[in-house]
Amino acid sequence: MTEEKKKGKMTVAEAGRRGGEKTAQTHGREFYEEIGRKGGEKVSRERGPEFYSEIGSKGGSERAKQHEGTPEAMGKTSLEEAGQRGGQRVRRLIQAGKEHEEE
């Protein structure tokens, strides 16, 4: 055990983790949904649609690198499949949210 641990001090990471756990217990899921929504709206206002287009292109390029090629070389079907998987995940999350609200 280090000298700092003996004195009861904690690392920055440990303090952050404990603080996050305490906030989650005190505020709940709605708190995080609200701050996420506000953050997303602020980024959207400040950076505009071009920002989202740019990060989407970067993501596509990175995915192409993972598959050893350009988006064009990957073929439309590979990208369509990835989009379909993402869409299915979103549908499942929406359905789960609706079921949770009905309880």
PENORJO-V414281 format. One record per pair of residues at least 24 apart in sequence whose C-alpha atoms are under 10 Angstrom apart, sorted by the first residue. I is the first residue (numbers start at 1). J is the second residue. Records with the same first field share a line. If there is no record, write none. Layout:
I->J  J
This chain:
none
